[in-house]
Amino acid sequence: MHNFNFPTMNQMQLYLIALISLTFATTSLAIYARPGCNDTCGNIQIPYPFGIGADCYFNEWFSVDCNSSKPYLPAINNLQVLSLNLQNQTVNVHVSMISDCQTLVRNSSQILSVDLRGSPFLFSQEQNKFTVEGCGNAVIMEQENLLTGCSTICQNETNTNRNSCYGINCCQTSIPYYLETYIVNASGLQRQGPDGSCGSAFLVDETWYYANRFREQSDMVVPISLKWTLSEQDVSGTSCYSKTRQELYLGNGTTVESFKCSCSPIEEGSPYLVNGCEVVKECAGCIGECRLLNGTSNITCIPYQFSLARGKSSTLGVVLGVSISIGLLILSASEKPISLTRSGEHRSLATHFMLAMEEGDLMSIIDYRIVNDGSRGELVAIANLAMQCLNLNGKNRPTMKEVASELERIRMTHVPINNTISKYNARQEELIML
């Protein structure tokens, strides 16, 4: 069994300064890619299970080529990637649209989508809308089956509200379910206006469409949202956080079972990687509980209700108490300051520590490999000091000088039996130097 060597006083002082700084300022960078892999292509983030290069993606379907700072999916017709969303489990890509001006050139009023059958991708039902611009009507079909369509009323462009799409020169409709392939038929479209502008029909990501109504007419591609799916066997091959299951309806009674992994609302990163979820920067300096505001995506810190009436020494005692207790557990229990695996009030490491102390159960949260006759006394003494610093009554909290004196006393009293530096001491040295 390894002996636990407590750091020297100089090391402890450096360590406390580092902890106090970390408490107020920093957080670990969120991890989105496997070690040694790039997590961006140009200005687009590429989170795992997608990846750039060999051994960086989950399987070949999630392989991304980065050419001239633009990402592409080589497994599905080399479609250009515009964005990836872990929360919605979607990837936006460029696809072709059809215009009635093309019919003479193409000798066809139909356009066939990319065929996603056999892949883990589907055309998203929630994110996409079938859209028709111009005069007339168009429909979207699955093989020979009509899915949906819409028709427009022609009106002079100068009198049209370009920010709406409710039937005048433009109409939209939802698709009834997820699709593996589709056909757009624009045979009912006509030329509109004295300028001879062309009508068009396409499936498009709804969010993008309303932000880009004034795109160039020559641009014959639009973004579309693809839902990517993972089987239960797939996610078992990842370091999945918070797994949820979803059934995606494909029509004719057919469904696809898909699983998603998620970080908590106050974490970011890829939940499919080991230690991929990290606390967001807004929570890094929170001495209290970090949570989402009701009904919003805004994160706020709810501070612990410590009295500040005693001034700087009182506040410093709280900071020291939180820092020492968190540091004790990081070093000796391999814990994170905020953990998704601990529930409720135990999620915050400082609160987790205080509850264990109040229940007289400190050793249950300490790594058993470092608890021995030589280390137990040090751990208990330091834990008691941390609890004094966290006392709600400012009068009863020690000053900085008293804390330093007590740490020196602990160091001198508990002389380690074996001065050999173990791997745990090496780990302490690394943390102190951060």
C-alpha positions as CSV (number, residue, x, y, z in Angstrom):
1,M,0.0,0.0,0.0
2,H,1.3,3.4,-0.9
3,N,2.2,6.0,1.7
4,F,0.7,9.5,1.4
5,N,3.3,12.3,1.6
6,F,1.7,15.7,2.3
7,P,3.2,18.5,0.3
8,T,5.7,20.9,1.9
9,M,4.5,24.2,3.2
10,N,5.8,26.1,0.2
11,Q,4.0,23.6,-2.1
12,M,0.8,23.9,-0.1
13,Q,0.9,27.7,-0.3
14,L,1.4,27.5,-4.1
15,Y,-1.3,24.9,-4.3
16,L,-3.8,27.1,-2.4
17,I,-3.0,30.1,-4.5
18,A,-3.6,28.0,-7.6
19,L,-6.9,26.6,-6.3
20,I,-8.2,30.1,-5.3
21,S,-7.3,31.4,-8.8
22,L,-9.0,28.4,-10.4
23,T,-12.1,28.9,-8.2
24,F,-12.6,32.3,-9.6
25,A,-11.2,32.2,-13.1
26,T,-10.8,29.1,-15.2
27,T,-12.1,25.8,-16.4
28,S,-10.7,23.0,-18.5
29,L,-11.1,23.2,-22.2
30,A,-14.0,21.2,-23.5
31,I,-12.9,18.1,-25.4
32,Y,-14.5,17.6,-28.8
33,A,-12.1,15.3,-30.6
34,R,-10.0,12.2,-29.9
35,P,-6.4,12.8,-28.6
36,G,-4.2,13.9,-31.5
37,C,-7.1,14.8,-33.8
38,N,-8.2,18.2,-35.1
39,D,-11.6,19.3,-33.8
40,T,-12.1,22.1,-36.4
41,C,-12.0,22.5,-40.2
42,G,-11.9,26.2,-41.1
43,N,-14.3,27.8,-38.7
44,I,-16.5,24.7,-38.3
45,Q,-16.3,22.5,-35.2
46,I,-16.1,18.7,-35.9
47,P,-17.1,16.9,-32.7
48,Y,-16.7,13.2,-32.2
49,P,-18.2,10.7,-33.3
50,F,-17.3,12.7,-36.4
51,G,-13.6,13.1,-37.0
52,I,-10.9,14.3,-39.5
53,G,-8.3,11.7,-40.4
54,A,-7.7,8.0,-39.6
55,D,-8.7,6.8,-36.1
56,C,-10.4,10.1,-35.4
57,Y,-14.0,9.1,-36.2
58,F,-16.4,6.5,-34.9
59,N,-16.8,4.6,-38.2
60,E,-16.4,5.4,-41.9
61,W,-19.9,7.1,-42.1
62,F,-18.6,9.8,-39.7
63,S,-15.4,10.4,-41.5
64,V,-14.8,14.1,-42.5
65,D,-12.4,15.3,-45.2
66,C,-11.1,18.8,-44.7
67,N,-10.2,20.4,-48.1
68,S,-9.2,24.1,-48.4
69,S,-10.7,24.7,-44.9
70,K,-14.1,23.2,-45.9
71,P,-15.4,19.9,-44.4
72,Y,-17.0,17.2,-46.5
73,L,-18.6,13.8,-45.9
74,P,-16.9,11.4,-48.3
75,A,-19.3,8.5,-47.4
76,I,-22.4,10.4,-48.7
77,N,-21.6,11.9,-52.1
78,N,-18.9,14.2,-50.6
79,L,-21.6,16.6,-49.3
80,Q,-20.2,19.8,-47.8
81,V,-20.7,20.2,-44.1
82,L,-22.0,23.5,-42.9
83,S,-22.5,22.7,-39.2
84,L,-22.7,19.9,-36.7
85,N,-25.0,19.9,-33.7
86,L,-24.5,17.3,-30.9
87,Q,-27.6,18.3,-29.0
88,N,-30.0,17.9,-31.9
89,Q,-27.8,15.1,-33.4
90,T,-27.9,16.8,-36.8
91,V,-25.5,17.8,-39.5
92,N,-26.3,20.5,-42.0
93,V,-25.1,20.0,-45.6
94,H,-25.4,21.6,-49.0
95,V,-27.9,20.0,-51.4
96,S,-29.2,21.0,-54.9
97,M,-32.5,22.8,-55.4
98,I,-34.7,22.7,-58.5
99,S,-35.8,25.8,-60.5
100,D,-38.2,26.0,-63.4
101,C,-35.5,27.8,-65.3
102,Q,-33.5,24.5,-65.2
103,T,-36.2,22.4,-66.9
104,L,-35.1,23.3,-70.4
105,V,-31.5,22.5,-69.6
106,R,-32.3,19.4,-67.5
107,N,-35.2,18.3,-69.7
108,S,-36.9,17.4,-66.4
109,S,-39.0,19.1,-63.8
110,Q,-37.8,16.6,-61.1
111,I,-34.8,16.4,-58.9
112,L,-33.8,13.3,-56.9
113,S,-32.2,13.7,-53.5
114,V,-29.1,12.0,-52.2
115,D,-30.0,8.4,-51.4
116,L,-29.3,7.8,-47.6
117,R,-30.6,4.2,-47.5
118,G,-28.2,1.9,-45.7
119,S,-26.5,4.9,-43.9
120,P,-27.0,6.2,-40.4
121,F,-28.4,9.4,-41.7
122,L,-32.0,10.6,-42.4
123,F,-33.5,13.8,-43.7
124,S,-34.7,15.5,-40.5
125,Q,-38.4,15.8,-40.0
126,E,-38.1,18.5,-37.3
127,Q,-35.5,20.8,-38.8
128,N,-36.5,20.8,-42.5
129,K,-39.4,22.4,-44.4
130,F,-40.5,21.8,-48.0
131,T,-40.4,25.3,-49.6
132,V,-41.8,26.7,-52.9
133,E,-40.9,30.1,-54.2
134,G,-42.5,31.7,-57.2
135,C,-45.8,31.2,-59.0
136,G,-47.6,27.9,-59.1
137,N,-47.1,24.7,-57.1
138,A,-44.7,21.9,-56.4
139,V,-44.7,18.6,-54.5
140,I,-42.3,16.3,-52.7
141,M,-42.5,12.6,-53.2
142,E,-41.0,9.4,-51.7
143,Q,-40.4,7.1,-54.7
144,E,-43.9,7.2,-56.4
145,N,-45.8,8.3,-53.3
146,L,-46.9,11.9,-52.8
147,L,-45.8,13.2,-49.4
148,T,-46.9,16.8,-49.4
149,G,-46.8,20.0,-51.4
150,C,-48.0,23.6,-51.5
151,S,-49.1,26.3,-54.0
152,T,-48.6,30.0,-54.1
153,I,-50.5,33.1,-55.3
154,C,-48.6,35.4,-57.7
155,Q,-48.2,39.0,-56.7
156,N,-46.0,41.9,-57.7
157,E,-42.7,41.5,-55.8
158,T,-42.7,45.1,-54.6
159,N,-45.9,44.5,-52.6
160,T,-44.7,41.3,-51.1
161,N,-43.3,40.9,-47.6
162,R,-40.0,39.0,-48.2
163,N,-39.8,38.0,-44.5
164,S,-42.9,35.8,-44.7
165,C,-43.7,32.6,-46.5
166,Y,-47.5,32.2,-46.2
167,G,-48.7,31.6,-49.7
168,I,-48.0,34.8,-51.6
169,N,-45.0,34.1,-54.0
170,C,-43.8,31.6,-51.3
171,C,-45.2,28.7,-49.4
172,Q,-43.9,26.1,-46.9
173,T,-45.1,22.9,-45.4
174,S,-43.7,20.2,-43.0
175,I,-42.8,16.7,-44.1
176,P,-44.7,13.9,-42.4
177,Y,-41.8,11.8,-41.3
178,Y,-38.1,11.2,-41.6
179,L,-36.9,10.4,-45.1
180,E,-34.1,8.3,-46.6
181,T,-34.7,9.7,-50.1
182,Y,-37.1,12.0,-51.8
183,I,-38.0,13.5,-55.2
184,V,-39.0,17.2,-55.8
185,N,-41.4,17.7,-58.7
186,A,-41.6,21.3,-59.8
187,S,-43.7,20.8,-63.0
188,G,-46.4,23.2,-61.6
189,L,-44.1,26.2,-61.3
190,Q,-44.2,29.1,-63.7
191,R,-42.0,32.1,-64.4
192,Q,-43.0,35.1,-62.2
193,G,-42.7,38.8,-62.6
194,P,-41.7,41.1,-65.5
195,D,-38.1,40.3,-64.9
196,G,-38.6,36.7,-65.8
197,S,-37.3,35.5,-62.4
198,C,-37.5,31.7,-61.8
199,G,-39.6,29.8,-59.3
200,S,-37.9,27.1,-57.2
201,A,-38.7,24.2,-54.9
202,F,-36.5,22.5,-52.3
203,L,-36.3,20.9,-48.9
204,V,-34.4,23.3,-46.6
205,D,-33.3,23.8,-43.0
206,E,-36.0,26.1,-41.6
207,T,-33.7,28.1,-39.4
208,W,-31.3,28.9,-42.2
209,Y,-34.1,29.8,-44.6
210,Y,-35.5,32.7,-42.6
211,A,-32.1,34.1,-42.0
212,N,-31.1,33.9,-45.8
213,R,-34.2,34.9,-47.8
214,F,-32.1,37.3,-49.9
215,R,-29.6,34.8,-51.2
216,E,-28.3,35.2,-54.8
217,Q,-30.5,33.7,-57.5
218,S,-27.5,32.0,-59.1
219,D,-27.0,30.0,-55.9
220,M,-28.6,26.7,-56.6
221,V,-27.7,24.9,-53.4
222,V,-29.4,25.2,-50.0
223,P,-28.6,23.8,-46.5
224,I,-30.5,20.7,-45.4
225,S,-30.5,19.1,-42.0
226,L,-29.6,15.4,-41.7
227,K,-30.3,13.4,-38.5
228,W,-27.5,11.1,-37.6
229,T,-28.3,7.9,-35.7
230,L,-26.5,5.5,-33.5
231,S,-27.6,2.0,-32.4
232,E,-27.5,0.8,-28.8
233,Q,-24.5,-1.3,-29.9
234,D,-22.8,1.8,-31.3
235,V,-23.1,3.8,-28.1
236,S,-21.9,0.9,-26.0
237,G,-18.6,1.3,-28.0
238,T,-18.2,4.9,-26.8
239,S,-17.8,6.5,-23.4
240,C,-21.4,7.6,-23.4
241,Y,-22.8,10.1,-20.9
242,S,-26.5,10.2,-20.1
243,K,-27.9,7.8,-22.8
244,T,-31.4,8.4,-24.2
245,R,-33.4,6.5,-26.7
246,Q,-35.5,7.8,-29.6
247,E,-37.8,6.2,-32.2
248,L,-37.7,7.9,-35.6
249,Y,-40.8,7.2,-37.8
250,L,-40.1,6.5,-41.5
251,G,-43.7,5.9,-42.6
252,N,-45.6,2.6,-43.4
253,G,-45.2,1.6,-39.8
254,T,-41.3,1.5,-40.0
255,T,-39.2,3.1,-37.3
256,V,-35.5,3.5,-36.6
257,E,-34.2,3.2,-33.1
258,S,-31.6,5.8,-32.3
259,F,-29.6,6.5,-29.1
260,K,-28.0,9.8,-28.0
261,C,-25.5,10.7,-25.4
262,S,-25.6,14.1,-23.7
263,C,-23.5,16.3,-21.4
264,S,-25.4,18.0,-18.5
265,P,-26.9,21.5,-19.2
266,I,-23.9,23.1,-17.5
267,E,-21.3,21.1,-19.4
268,E,-19.9,21.2,-22.9
269,G,-17.8,18.9,-25.1
270,S,-18.4,15.5,-26.7
271,P,-20.3,13.1,-24.5
272,Y,-19.0,10.2,-26.6
273,L,-15.4,10.6,-25.3
274,V,-13.7,9.7,-22.0
275,N,-13.8,12.9,-19.9
276,G,-15.4,14.7,-22.9
277,C,-17.9,16.7,-20.8
278,E,-16.4,19.7,-19.0
279,V,-18.1,22.4,-16.9
280,V,-18.8,25.5,-18.9
281,K,-16.7,28.6,-18.2
282,E,-19.7,30.4,-16.6
283,C,-19.5,27.8,-13.8
284,A,-15.8,27.7,-13.3
285,G,-15.7,30.5,-10.7
286,C,-19.0,29.5,-9.0
287,I,-18.8,28.9,-5.2
288,G,-22.3,27.6,-5.0
289,E,-24.7,25.8,-7.4
290,C,-24.5,26.4,-11.1
291,R,-27.9,26.0,-12.9
292,L,-30.0,26.9,-15.9
293,L,-32.5,29.8,-15.4
294,N,-36.0,28.5,-15.6
295,G,-37.3,28.2,-19.1
296,T,-34.1,29.5,-20.7
297,S,-30.6,28.3,-21.9
298,N,-28.9,30.9,-19.7
299,I,-26.6,29.6,-17.0
300,T,-26.3,31.3,-13.6
301,C,-24.4,30.8,-10.4
302,I,-26.5,30.6,-7.2
303,P,-23.9,31.5,-4.5
304,Y,-23.8,29.8,-1.1
305,Q,-25.4,32.0,1.5
306,F,-22.3,32.8,3.5
307,S,-22.3,36.0,5.6
308,L,-19.9,38.6,4.4
309,A,-20.5,40.9,7.4
310,R,-17.1,40.1,8.7
311,G,-15.3,41.6,5.7
312,K,-12.3,40.2,3.8
313,S,-11.0,37.7,6.4
314,S,-14.5,36.1,6.5
315,T,-14.8,35.8,2.7
316,L,-11.3,34.5,2.5
317,G,-12.1,31.8,5.0
318,V,-14.9,30.6,2.8
319,V,-12.7,30.5,-0.3
320,L,-10.0,28.6,1.6
321,G,-12.5,26.2,2.9
322,V,-13.9,25.5,-0.5
323,S,-10.4,25.3,-2.0
324,I,-9.0,23.0,0.6
325,S,-11.9,20.6,0.5
326,I,-12.0,20.5,-3.3
327,G,-8.2,20.1,-3.4
328,L,-8.3,17.3,-0.9
329,L,-10.8,15.3,-2.9
330,I,-9.2,16.0,-6.3
331,L,-5.9,14.7,-5.0
332,S,-7.2,11.8,-2.9
333,A,-10.4,10.7,-4.6
334,S,-9.9,11.4,-8.3
335,E,-13.1,13.6,-8.2
336,K,-14.2,16.5,-10.4
337,P,-15.3,19.8,-8.9
338,I,-18.8,19.3,-10.5
339,S,-19.8,15.8,-11.5
340,L,-22.6,14.4,-13.6
341,T,-22.4,11.1,-11.8
342,R,-23.2,12.5,-8.4
343,S,-26.9,13.4,-7.9
344,G,-28.7,16.4,-6.4
345,E,-26.9,18.3,-3.7
346,H,-23.9,16.0,-4.0
347,R,-23.1,17.2,-7.5
348,S,-21.0,20.1,-6.2
349,L,-17.8,18.7,-4.8
350,A,-17.6,21.2,-1.9
351,T,-21.2,20.2,-0.8
352,H,-20.4,16.5,-1.3
353,F,-17.4,17.0,1.1
354,M,-19.4,18.9,3.7
355,L,-22.2,16.3,3.8
356,A,-19.7,13.5,4.2
357,M,-18.0,15.3,7.1
358,E,-21.4,16.0,8.8
359,E,-22.2,12.3,8.6
360,G,-18.8,11.3,10.0
361,D,-18.1,9.5,6.7
362,L,-15.0,11.2,5.3
363,M,-13.1,8.0,4.5
364,S,-15.8,6.8,2.3
365,I,-15.1,9.5,-0.3
366,I,-11.3,9.1,-0.1
367,D,-9.5,6.8,-2.5
368,Y,-8.8,3.6,-0.4
369,R,-5.3,3.2,-2.0
370,I,-3.9,6.3,-0.2
371,V,-5.6,5.7,3.2
372,N,-3.1,4.2,5.7
373,D,-2.0,4.7,9.2
374,G,0.4,7.4,8.2
375,S,-2.0,9.4,6.0
376,R,-5.3,9.1,7.9
377,G,-4.4,11.6,10.5
378,E,-3.3,14.2,7.9
379,L,-6.4,13.8,5.9
380,V,-8.7,14.1,9.0
381,A,-6.7,17.2,10.2
382,I,-7.0,18.9,6.8
383,A,-10.7,18.1,6.5
384,N,-11.4,19.5,9.9
385,L,-9.5,22.7,8.9
386,A,-11.6,23.0,5.8
387,M,-14.8,22.6,7.8
388,Q,-13.7,25.4,10.1
389,C,-13.1,27.7,7.1
390,L,-16.7,26.8,5.9
391,N,-18.3,27.7,9.2
392,L,-21.4,29.8,8.6
393,N,-20.5,32.0,11.6
394,G,-17.8,34.4,10.4
395,K,-16.5,34.8,14.0
396,N,-15.6,31.2,14.1
397,R,-13.7,31.0,10.9
398,P,-9.9,31.1,11.1
399,T,-7.9,33.9,9.5
400,M,-5.4,33.4,6.8
401,K,-2.5,33.5,9.3
402,E,-4.3,30.9,11.4
403,V,-4.8,28.6,8.4
404,A,-1.1,28.9,7.4
405,S,-0.1,28.2,11.0
406,E,-2.4,25.1,11.2
407,L,-1.1,23.7,7.9
408,E,2.5,24.1,9.2
409,R,1.5,22.3,12.4
410,I,-0.1,19.5,10.4
411,R,3.0,19.2,8.3
412,M,5.4,19.1,11.3
413,T,3.2,16.7,13.3
414,H,2.5,14.1,10.7
415,V,5.9,13.1,9.5
416,P,5.6,10.5,6.7
417,I,7.1,7.1,7.5
418,N,8.4,6.6,4.0
419,N,9.8,9.5,2.1
420,T,9.8,7.7,-1.2
421,I,7.7,9.8,-3.7
422,S,4.8,7.6,-4.9
423,K,2.8,8.1,-8.0
424,Y,0.3,9.9,-5.9
425,N,2.9,12.5,-4.8
426,A,3.9,12.9,-8.4
427,R,0.3,13.6,-9.2
428,Q,0.2,16.3,-6.5
429,E,3.3,17.9,-7.9
430,E,1.7,18.1,-11.4
431,L,-1.4,19.7,-10.0
432,I,0.6,22.2,-7.9
433,M,2.5,23.3,-11.0
434,L,-0.7,23.9,-13.0
